Amino acid sequence: MAKNKTLVLHSRPEGMLREENFQVVEREVPAVKQGQFLVRVHFASLDPGIRNLLAESSGYWVPTSLGEPLNTNMVGEVVESQHTDYRPGDLVAGTGALQEYTVFTPGPMTWKIDSGSRLPLSNHLSILGATGLTAYFGLLDVGKPVAGETVLVSAAAGAVGSAVGQIAKIRGCRVVGIAGGEEKCRRVIEEFGFDAAIDYRNKDMAQLMTAIGEHCPNGVDIYFENVGGIQLDAALGHMNSGGRVPCCGMISQYNGEGGAAMHNLFNIVAKTLRVEGFLCHTYSEQFPEALRDLEQWVAAGQLNHREHIEEGITAAPGVFVKLFTGENQGKTLVKVLSD
Ligand SMILES: NC(=O)c1ccc[n+]([C@@H]2O[C@H](COP(=O)([O-])OP(=O)(O)OC[C@H]3O[C@@H](n4cnc5c(N)ncnc54)[C@H](OP(=O)(O)O)[C@@H]3O)[C@@H](O)[C@H]2O)c1
């Protein structure tokens, strides 16, 4: 166990993230302290939000130092433990340094995975992990959908967005997605059951406003925000009075671009909107109940999802970049040491 492939930050990205910003190095397997346990990592998640931790200051969580590993959510098997609740052989989800053998210090995103779960382990990082939980709480707790309302979702073909749309359908809403390109728009309707999809690529603000108006003739009651920039601005222009805007992420701005001038902000006042940011981990006490619902919906065929999995930590830099070019085709994971 001496060699332990680890993904570290090699240089701070300026503008668009590049593969060269990362390096895969070999580190010692970390020592396990009291209250921690060592995990053989099977799958690691690459989340767009990690991009915000690569700057010198993030306004978010603690930024990653140069030469230090990226922190992310992972699933794997406990191989050594100094924690009374976790035993070798347990399957776990948690957060730690992205390496083959990593230490988890239990926190809000750490839990044991039922070894009887019939779903693949990778699902506990995607639809039954932070992705599904983010969609669940962002839509149901922040958005508070009511049957018959219109829900507009950005990055709708992506991991969180596709789940948001399907949960909104389960709640009886009319759902419209915004996604990049014809293929993803087709997927949003045919695979994820949205009522309509808008291809935002090659559309300016005026064209996006027109497209949303055409597809949401009764206005928008909930705009689930994953992207920011002109998509947020155009959506605000179509909100109904008393509308809600759960702010999940703003991926168009993570690479320092997309800070469009906003034209429709006054609608927040005029339409008495509630625009509210949220972070998934703050709901950790309610995770068990949410995971039960999500698992039931998956089993009933009401909640489809895709995983984009590439092999090995060495693939991680390239896969991470794909999140920002739209080349990822579902929840973006690397398979680390699973058999
Ligand atoms: N608040 C929380 O607790 C929380 C937790 C998890 C994730 N999030 C946020 O949720 C959002 C979605 O994350 P995810 O993991 O589900 O990723 P994802 O949607 O599976 O992948 C990201 C997608 O974003 C779109 N995109 C990338 N750059 C863009 C740009 N410049 N303009 C417009 N669209 C762009 C691309 O889709 P197209 O090909 O359609 O453009 C890409 O496929 C992100 O904003 C993320 O930060 C928040």
PDBQT file of the ligand as one rigid body, heavy atoms in Angstrom, charges set to zero:
ROOT
HETATM    1  N1  LIG A 401     -25.723  23.855  -3.878  1.00  0.00    +0.000 N 
HETATM    2  C1  LIG A 401     -25.241  22.622  -3.767  1.00  0.00    +0.000 C 
HETATM    3  O1  LIG A 401     -25.186  22.028  -2.679  1.00  0.00    +0.000 OA
HETATM    4  C2  LIG A 401     -24.778  21.937  -5.018  1.00  0.00    +0.000 A 
HETATM    5  C3  LIG A 401     -24.434  20.564  -4.997  1.00  0.00    +0.000 A 
HETATM    6  C4  LIG A 401     -24.074  19.950  -6.205  1.00  0.00    +0.000 A 
HETATM    7  C5  LIG A 401     -24.031  20.703  -7.392  1.00  0.00    +0.000 A 
HETATM    8  N2  LIG A 401     -24.344  22.027  -7.345  1.00  0.00    +0.000 N 
HETATM    9  C6  LIG A 401     -24.360  22.839  -8.581  1.00  0.00    +0.000 C 
HETATM   10  O2  LIG A 401     -25.297  22.237  -9.471  1.00  0.00    +0.000 OA
HETATM   11  C7  LIG A 401     -24.957  22.589 -10.820  1.00  0.00    +0.000 C 
HETATM   12  C8  LIG A 401     -24.965  21.320 -11.673  1.00  0.00    +0.000 C 
HETATM   13  O3  LIG A 401     -23.950  20.438 -11.194  1.00  0.00    +0.000 OA
HETATM   14  P1  LIG A 401     -23.866  18.937 -11.727  1.00  0.00    +0.000 P 
HETATM   15  O4  LIG A 401     -22.911  18.213 -10.857  1.00  0.00    +0.000 OA
HETATM   16  O5  LIG A 401     -25.231  18.415 -11.898  1.00  0.00    +0.000 OA
HETATM   17  O6  LIG A 401     -23.165  19.108 -13.140  1.00  0.00    +0.000 OA
HETATM   18  P2  LIG A 401     -23.763  18.699 -14.564  1.00  0.00    +0.000 P 
HETATM   19  O7  LIG A 401     -25.010  19.488 -14.775  1.00  0.00    +0.000 OA
HETATM   20  O8  LIG A 401     -23.848  17.216 -14.654  1.00  0.00    +0.000 OA
HETATM   21  O9  LIG A 401     -22.635  19.180 -15.548  1.00  0.00    +0.000 OA
HETATM   22  C9  LIG A 401     -22.411  20.528 -15.748  1.00  0.00    +0.000 C 
HETATM   23  C10 LIG A 401     -23.210  21.031 -16.989  1.00  0.00    +0.000 C 
HETATM   24  O10 LIG A 401     -23.303  22.440 -16.921  1.00  0.00    +0.000 OA
HETATM   25  C11 LIG A 401     -23.416  22.967 -18.222  1.00  0.00    +0.000 C 
HETATM   26  N3  LIG A 401     -22.459  24.071 -18.397  1.00  0.00    +0.000 N 
HETATM   27  C12 LIG A 401     -21.118  24.027 -18.219  1.00  0.00    +0.000 A 
HETATM   28  N4  LIG A 401     -20.569  25.232 -18.472  1.00  0.00    +0.000 NA
HETATM   29  C13 LIG A 401     -21.602  26.045 -18.823  1.00  0.00    +0.000 A 
HETATM   30  C14 LIG A 401     -21.694  27.412 -19.215  1.00  0.00    +0.000 A 
HETATM   31  N5  LIG A 401     -20.600  28.197 -19.286  1.00  0.00    +0.000 N 
HETATM   32  N6  LIG A 401     -22.921  27.914 -19.523  1.00  0.00    +0.000 NA
HETATM   33  C15 LIG A 401     -24.026  27.139 -19.461  1.00  0.00    +0.000 A 
HETATM   34  N7  LIG A 401     -24.006  25.838 -19.107  1.00  0.00    +0.000 NA
HETATM   35  C16 LIG A 401     -22.806  25.302 -18.795  1.00  0.00    +0.000 A 
HETATM   36  C17 LIG A 401     -23.084  21.819 -19.201  1.00  0.00    +0.000 C 
HETATM   37  O11 LIG A 401     -24.324  21.352 -19.731  1.00  0.00    +0.000 OA
HETATM   38  P3  LIG A 401     -24.782  21.816 -21.225  1.00  0.00    +0.000 P 
HETATM   39  O12 LIG A 401     -24.067  20.898 -22.163  1.00  0.00    +0.000 OA
HETATM   40  O13 LIG A 401     -26.246  21.645 -21.176  1.00  0.00    +0.000 OA
HETATM   41  O14 LIG A 401     -24.318  23.229 -21.367  1.00  0.00    +0.000 OA
HETATM   42  C18 LIG A 401     -22.510  20.742 -18.297  1.00  0.00    +0.000 C 
HETATM   43  O15 LIG A 401     -22.773  19.447 -18.783  1.00  0.00    +0.000 OA
HETATM   44  C19 LIG A 401     -23.615  23.293 -10.750  1.00  0.00    +0.000 C 
HETATM   45  O16 LIG A 401     -23.826  24.684 -10.792  1.00  0.00    +0.000 OA
HETATM   46  C20 LIG A 401     -23.077  22.882  -9.387  1.00  0.00    +0.000 C 
HETATM   47  O17 LIG A 401     -22.139  23.798  -8.872  1.00  0.00    +0.000 OA
HETATM   48  C21 LIG A 401     -24.700  22.639  -6.186  1.00  0.00    +0.000 A 
ENDROOT
TORSDOF 0
